[in-house]
Amino acid sequence: MSIFVIAETEKGARGLCAGARTLGNEVALVSLSEATRIAGIADAVYAITVPVDALVESAAATVSELIDTKAPEVVLVEPTRRMKVIAGKVASKQGVSVITDAKSIEGAAATSLFFGGIANRKTKSVGDIAIFTATPSIFGDVQPSGSDVVEEIAYIADDTVKLRSREALPPAGVDLTVAKNIIAAGRGFTDEADLQMAHDLAAKMDAEVGCTRPLTEAVNWMPRETYIGVSGLMLSPEVYVGIGVSGQMQHMVGVNTAKTIIAINKDNNAPIFEQADYGLVGDLKTVLPEIIAKL
Ligand SMILES: Cc1cc2nc3c(=O)[nH]c(=O)nc-3n(C[C@H](O)[C@H](O)[C@H](O)COP(=O)(O)OP(=O)(O)OC[C@H]3O[C@@H](n4cnc5c(N)ncnc54)[C@H](O)[C@@H]3O)c2cc1C
């Protein structure tokens, strides 16, 4: 089976190329920026140079043409905002659907969450091509392999997406989709300054810090790219630590495939304890300094 990987980040490209190798024998990386011009992780790199005055999303037209030429059976897409737009546009051009947030993939079929996360659904593409968005972590600890073949693909202008202006935003500074361990801060953090404790703990555990939705949309203490859950990021880390997180379904579906779930909450009836492998009942202001000091 031949597989295309479309990724925005280096880690995403490496992880998805490694995962693609477990699904099929021919892996090609479609690179849309310098960050993903990586040799040795796929059998071929198709490099598309998007003009500086165009949006990366506009590469969808070129990618779709490339698919027509090379005819991959599966396309794996890193679930960043931009790559998801490309997945949608390519799927529309190819006359198929995107199967989003795949938790496992078998050929043209994938299992993903359904009904807001309370059920699993297996979906199979009925077209000639199956397009999935998936995080590299669903493939476990696998390594990429490949050759140094890089083929430049001419960019085809796409006037359905226009760049009107650019405005620099503060970078999120974190890519949770490729983080091995994750700490999620919840509304139990009542002072923004206390989030430093989550970052200090993360530094001790080789983890990245994410959050529940209220910490982004209600108080704007964390970047929008870092909230986890059904309307945010769907992740499969090794370890998830929810601190001051109640454990509502809309948040937990984003991490319930974590290998180990740890909860810290001052309320011993918090629903998160029913889903956790390890739980610590305590006030985060008291227990976090102690844990950080011990680690
Ligand atoms: C359609 C829809 C989609 C949604 N999508 C998402 C989503 O994608 N992601 C998401 O996160 N949410 C989502 N939500 C919101 C979700 O339902 C919950 O409201 C939210 O996840 C709760 O966040 P929380 O656990 O931080 O806050 P709360 O539910 O308020 O919980 C705070 C917890 O902190 C504990 N606590 C308080 N003080 C301390 C302390 N000092 N020390 C230790 N513990 C303490 C409390 O006991 C409590 O359990 C969605 C909601 C809807 C309706």
PDBQT file of the ligand as one rigid body, heavy atoms in Angstrom, charges set to zero:
ROOT
HETATM    1  C1  LIG A 301     -19.990  21.479  23.394  1.00  0.00    +0.000 C 
HETATM    2  C2  LIG A 301     -18.920  21.571  24.461  1.00  0.00    +0.000 A 
HETATM    3  C3  LIG A 301     -17.618  21.296  24.100  1.00  0.00    +0.000 A 
HETATM    4  C4  LIG A 301     -16.597  21.380  25.056  1.00  0.00    +0.000 A 
HETATM    5  N1  LIG A 301     -15.333  21.070  24.684  1.00  0.00    +0.000 NA
HETATM    6  C5  LIG A 301     -14.366  21.091  25.630  1.00  0.00    +0.000 A 
HETATM    7  C6  LIG A 301     -13.032  20.726  25.291  1.00  0.00    +0.000 A 
HETATM    8  O1  LIG A 301     -12.711  20.387  24.161  1.00  0.00    +0.000 OA
HETATM    9  N2  LIG A 301     -12.105  20.755  26.266  1.00  0.00    +0.000 N 
HETATM   10  C7  LIG A 301     -12.406  21.110  27.581  1.00  0.00    +0.000 A 
HETATM   11  O2  LIG A 301     -11.494  21.105  28.425  1.00  0.00    +0.000 OA
HETATM   12  N3  LIG A 301     -13.654  21.452  27.904  1.00  0.00    +0.000 NA
HETATM   13  C8  LIG A 301     -14.639  21.460  26.978  1.00  0.00    +0.000 A 
HETATM   14  N4  LIG A 301     -15.889  21.817  27.337  1.00  0.00    +0.000 N 
HETATM   15  C9  LIG A 301     -16.125  22.279  28.718  1.00  0.00    +0.000 C 
HETATM   16  C10 LIG A 301     -16.280  21.099  29.673  1.00  0.00    +0.000 C 
HETATM   17  O3  LIG A 301     -17.606  20.645  29.649  1.00  0.00    +0.000 OA
HETATM   18  C11 LIG A 301     -15.931  21.499  31.130  1.00  0.00    +0.000 C 
HETATM   19  O4  LIG A 301     -16.711  22.623  31.482  1.00  0.00    +0.000 OA
HETATM   20  C12 LIG A 301     -14.467  21.867  31.315  1.00  0.00    +0.000 C 
HETATM   21  O5  LIG A 301     -13.647  20.859  30.775  1.00  0.00    +0.000 OA
HETATM   22  C13 LIG A 301     -14.197  21.971  32.811  1.00  0.00    +0.000 C 
HETATM   23  O6  LIG A 301     -12.906  22.469  33.002  1.00  0.00    +0.000 OA
HETATM   24  P1  LIG A 301     -12.180  22.283  34.392  1.00  0.00    +0.000 P 
HETATM   25  O7  LIG A 301     -12.114  20.837  34.741  1.00  0.00    +0.000 OA
HETATM   26  O8  LIG A 301     -10.917  23.045  34.304  1.00  0.00    +0.000 OA
HETATM   27  O9  LIG A 301     -13.100  23.115  35.393  1.00  0.00    +0.000 OA
HETATM   28  P2  LIG A 301     -14.142  22.645  36.497  1.00  0.00    +0.000 P 
HETATM   29  O10 LIG A 301     -15.118  21.678  35.971  1.00  0.00    +0.000 OA
HETATM   30  O11 LIG A 301     -14.662  23.907  37.124  1.00  0.00    +0.000 OA
HETATM   31  O12 LIG A 301     -13.245  21.859  37.550  1.00  0.00    +0.000 OA
HETATM   32  C14 LIG A 301     -12.286  22.456  38.362  1.00  0.00    +0.000 C 
HETATM   33  C15 LIG A 301     -11.772  21.381  39.313  1.00  0.00    +0.000 C 
HETATM   34  O13 LIG A 301     -10.702  21.915  40.073  1.00  0.00    +0.000 OA
HETATM   35  C16 LIG A 301     -10.813  21.419  41.396  1.00  0.00    +0.000 C 
HETATM   36  N5  LIG A 301     -10.123  22.379  42.245  1.00  0.00    +0.000 N 
HETATM   37  C17 LIG A 301     -10.534  23.623  42.596  1.00  0.00    +0.000 A 
HETATM   38  N6  LIG A 301      -9.590  24.231  43.345  1.00  0.00    +0.000 NA
HETATM   39  C18 LIG A 301      -8.574  23.346  43.492  1.00  0.00    +0.000 A 
HETATM   40  C19 LIG A 301      -7.328  23.381  44.164  1.00  0.00    +0.000 A 
HETATM   41  N7  LIG A 301      -6.933  24.474  44.851  1.00  0.00    +0.000 N 
HETATM   42  N8  LIG A 301      -6.524  22.293  44.126  1.00  0.00    +0.000 NA
HETATM   43  C20 LIG A 301      -6.914  21.169  43.436  1.00  0.00    +0.000 A 
HETATM   44  N9  LIG A 301      -8.091  21.085  42.778  1.00  0.00    +0.000 NA
HETATM   45  C21 LIG A 301      -8.913  22.157  42.793  1.00  0.00    +0.000 A 
HETATM   46  C22 LIG A 301     -12.297  21.323  41.663  1.00  0.00    +0.000 C 
HETATM   47  O14 LIG A 301     -12.550  20.365  42.692  1.00  0.00    +0.000 OA
HETATM   48  C23 LIG A 301     -12.820  20.891  40.298  1.00  0.00    +0.000 C 
HETATM   49  O15 LIG A 301     -12.935  19.479  40.237  1.00  0.00    +0.000 OA
HETATM   50  C24 LIG A 301     -16.912  21.745  26.390  1.00  0.00    +0.000 A 
HETATM   51  C25 LIG A 301     -18.247  22.013  26.742  1.00  0.00    +0.000 A 
HETATM   52  C26 LIG A 301     -19.231  21.933  25.788  1.00  0.00    +0.000 A 
HETATM   53  C27 LIG A 301     -20.638  22.226  26.188  1.00  0.00    +0.000 C 
ENDROOT
TORSDOF 0
